[in-house]
Amino acid sequence: MDRAPADPDAALRDRLADAVVAEAAFEGWTRTALAAAGRQLDLPAGEVDRLFPGGPIQVLTHASELADRRTVRDMEAEGVLALKIRDRIKAAVRIRLERHVGNREAARRALAVLSLPFNAGLGLKLLYKTVDALWYAAGDTSTDFNFYTKRATLAGVYSSTLLYWLNDRSPGAEQTWSFLDRRIDDVMKIEKLKSQVKRWTGGSKTGGGKTAARR
């Protein structure tokens, strides 16, 4: 999960992405927001385009991946691995939403951009990267079919919780965290049932799948 080496602009690119996230709440994920963020950081003319030649979509992608890295960092710093698995996942989703998803309006506008047909592939890619990062930080070491089913399951939990959070006006978003608890409880019940069925049927007759490649 560490950043690839030798990017002299990494810190500045991160700062600019953070500034764009703040501006996107008002201007959307647009070149207007990029320009405003550049002025906020007193960047010289042309610097914004040099750092993000792909424009707003490249910034949105970078901001999502940056949020993933920060979530993993926070999970590791807080010793999440010492928790039970359901609590690890709850902590992962909560840290990602509470600390690193950005302003609600910026997140809502980001989802609107990613829901456009020509951005749908990118939206799925970013969602996969997020849930993969959360499972990584939660200590997942699966390499068989479970690798994919775990990520598909968490994608559903994370996406539905994000949508709930966007419209939650309860103090401290407590209704969102109650919703998250219920979603995780549902998943754990399904996993328990699957485990029982496997025992009843004598387990799988096939071997594990191919080792899944991590980024």
LUMBASE-913688 format. One line per 3 residues: number of its first residue (from 0); their letters; for each residue x, y, z of C-alpha. Coordinates in Angstrom, 3 decimals. Layout:
<recs>
NUM	a	X Y Z | ...;
</recs>
This chain:
<recs>
0	mdr	0.000 0.000 0.000 | 3.034 2.318 0.095 | 3.350 4.938 -2.608;
3	apa	5.444 4.043 -5.644 | 8.920 5.607 -5.273 | 10.437 8.684 -6.904;
6	dpd	7.549 11.075 -7.451 | 8.927 14.504 -6.511 | 5.471 16.050 -6.909;
9	aal	3.647 13.538 -4.697 | 3.117 15.823 -1.700 | 2.052 18.787 -3.836;
12	rdr	-0.286 16.598 -5.888 | -1.902 15.353 -2.663 | -2.350 18.901 -1.381;
15	lad	-3.896 19.986 -4.655 | -6.267 17.004 -4.637 | -7.358 17.898 -1.091;
18	avv	-7.980 21.487 -2.172 | -10.042 20.319 -5.155 | -12.158 18.082 -2.886;
21	aea	-12.997 21.168 -0.813 | -13.822 23.223 -3.910 | -15.864 20.411 -5.500;
24	afe	-18.536 20.864 -2.833 | -19.330 24.220 -4.490 | -18.094 23.940 -8.076;
27	gwt	-18.439 20.213 -8.715 | -15.631 18.134 -10.211 | -14.829 20.736 -12.841;
30	rta	-11.924 22.733 -14.198 | -13.355 25.696 -12.292 | -12.761 23.770 -9.062;
33	laa	-9.227 22.898 -10.196 | -8.457 26.515 -10.975 | -9.829 27.663 -7.617;
36	agr	-7.751 25.042 -5.811 | -4.652 26.164 -7.701 | -5.238 29.762 -6.628;
39	qld	-5.785 28.651 -3.048 | -2.322 27.036 -3.092 | -0.755 29.980 -4.979;
42	lpa	0.371 27.688 -7.776 | 1.917 29.326 -10.853 | 0.065 29.351 -14.148;
45	gev	0.025 25.940 -15.815 | 0.983 24.037 -12.651 | -2.472 22.548 -12.132;
48	drl	-2.478 21.157 -15.676 | 1.038 19.809 -15.214 | 0.120 17.986 -12.015;
51	fpg	-3.202 16.686 -13.337 | -3.112 16.701 -17.143 | -6.196 14.459 -17.165;
54	gpi	-8.276 17.176 -15.551 | -11.065 16.694 -12.983 | -11.462 12.946 -13.553;
57	qvl	-7.776 12.373 -12.851 | -8.069 14.449 -9.667 | -11.136 12.481 -8.559;
60	tha	-9.264 9.218 -9.156 | -6.239 10.464 -7.227 | -8.391 11.724 -4.350;
63	sel	-10.116 8.338 -4.027 | -6.840 6.426 -4.036 | -5.352 8.916 -1.562;
66	adr	-8.328 8.369 0.748 | -7.756 4.611 0.521 | -4.112 4.986 1.542;
69	rtv	-4.994 7.261 4.435 | -7.650 4.837 5.647 | -5.163 1.960 5.642;
72	rdm	-2.675 4.140 7.520 | -5.245 5.026 10.178 | -6.388 1.431 10.557;
75	eae	-2.835 0.256 11.072 | -2.097 3.094 13.522 | -5.165 2.220 15.597;
78	gvl	-4.393 -1.489 15.769 | -7.596 -2.579 14.044 | -6.158 -6.085 13.547;
81	alk	-6.629 -6.730 17.258 | -10.417 -6.531 16.819 | -12.847 -9.255 15.789;
84	ird	-13.358 -9.446 12.040 | -16.810 -7.794 12.046 | -15.389 -4.906 14.098;
87	rik	-12.430 -4.564 11.741 | -14.787 -4.131 8.804 | -16.991 -1.720 10.726;
90	aav	-13.931 0.339 11.668 | -12.658 0.261 8.081 | -15.888 1.596 6.582;
93	rir	-16.391 4.142 9.342 | -12.839 5.514 9.113 | -13.131 5.797 5.323;
96	ler	-16.424 7.702 5.498 | -15.854 9.785 8.625 | -12.342 10.953 7.865;
99	hvg	-11.442 10.518 4.232 | -14.438 10.637 1.896 | -14.582 14.412 2.056;
102	nre	-17.500 16.827 2.273 | -20.915 15.224 1.670 | -21.682 17.500 -1.267;
105	aar	-18.295 16.800 -2.874 | -18.903 13.066 -2.433 | -22.432 13.360 -3.845;
108	ral	-21.117 15.205 -6.893 | -18.345 12.649 -7.321 | -20.917 9.840 -7.391;
111	avl	-22.928 11.772 -9.965 | -19.865 12.075 -12.201 | -18.954 8.408 -11.803;
114	slp	-22.524 7.322 -12.551 | -22.332 8.749 -16.080 | -22.160 5.923 -18.651;
117	fna	-18.678 6.819 -19.902 | -17.329 6.876 -16.311 | -19.062 3.729 -15.038;
120	glg	-15.973 1.588 -15.557 | -13.852 3.994 -13.538 | -16.457 4.034 -10.772;
123	lkl	-16.323 0.247 -10.464 | -12.524 0.293 -10.557 | -12.321 2.839 -7.734;
126	lyk	-14.876 0.919 -5.664 | -12.849 -2.268 -6.105 | -9.645 -0.489 -5.074;
129	tvd	-11.356 0.856 -1.961 | -12.753 -2.468 -0.748 | -9.503 -4.236 -1.605;
132	alw	-7.582 -1.693 0.489 | -10.019 -2.081 3.382 | -9.731 -5.878 3.329;
135	yaa	-5.942 -5.599 3.091 | -5.849 -3.394 6.187 | -8.295 -5.742 7.921;
138	gdt	-5.749 -8.555 7.536 | -7.321 -10.555 4.716 | -4.884 -13.106 3.266;
141	std	-7.295 -15.161 1.163 | -6.093 -16.209 -2.278 | -8.929 -18.497 -3.385;
144	fnf	-12.476 -17.723 -4.482 | -13.065 -16.104 -1.076 | -10.770 -13.268 -2.197;
147	ytk	-13.397 -12.170 -4.708 | -16.523 -12.949 -2.706 | -15.225 -10.939 0.249;
150	rat	-14.631 -7.921 -1.960 | -18.001 -8.216 -3.654 | -19.708 -8.436 -0.262;
153	lag	-17.840 -5.449 1.169 | -18.546 -3.460 -2.011 | -22.257 -3.854 -1.256;
156	vys	-21.848 -2.904 2.393 | -19.632 0.099 1.650 | -21.769 1.406 -1.234;
159	stl	-25.065 1.162 0.630 | -23.560 2.758 3.754 | -22.088 5.594 1.693;
162	lyw	-25.478 6.305 0.120 | -27.145 6.237 3.546 | -24.477 8.559 4.973;
165	lnd	-25.001 11.100 2.198 | -28.558 11.720 3.415 | -28.011 11.238 7.155;
168	rsp	-28.492 14.355 9.269 | -28.459 12.621 12.656 | -25.939 13.919 15.250;
171	gae	-22.552 12.346 14.567 | -24.162 10.350 11.738 | -25.230 7.822 14.358;
174	qtw	-28.027 6.517 12.156 | -25.418 5.663 9.518 | -23.346 3.643 11.972;
177	sfl	-26.473 1.802 13.133 | -27.260 1.056 9.489 | -23.691 -0.201 9.019;
180	drr	-24.071 -2.490 12.041 | -27.231 -3.990 10.539 | -25.611 -4.542 7.158;
183	idd	-22.617 -6.283 8.729 | -24.930 -8.403 10.885 | -26.762 -9.497 7.720;
186	vmk	-23.491 -10.444 6.051 | -22.296 -12.392 9.092 | -25.577 -14.329 9.159;
189	iek	-25.132 -15.255 5.506 | -21.533 -16.329 6.105 | -22.623 -18.456 9.075;
192	lks	-25.314 -20.107 6.946 | -22.828 -20.781 4.144 | -20.489 -22.384 6.684;
195	qvk	-23.274 -24.619 7.992 | -24.268 -25.676 4.477 | -20.661 -26.538 3.690;
198	rwt	-20.482 -28.727 6.805 | -23.792 -30.404 5.979 | -22.679 -31.164 2.417;
201	ggs	-19.198 -32.309 3.376 | -17.420 -29.223 2.101 | -16.290 -28.286 -1.374;
204	ktg	-15.009 -31.024 -3.640 | -12.799 -28.703 -5.595 | -9.535 -27.119 -4.644;
207	ggk	-8.819 -23.438 -4.119 | -8.685 -21.015 -6.969 | -5.702 -19.344 -8.499;
210	taa	-3.747 -16.972 -6.335 | -5.201 -13.504 -6.726 | -2.747 -10.828 -7.681;
213	rr	-2.622 -7.798 -5.423 | -1.664 -4.469 -6.745;
</recs>
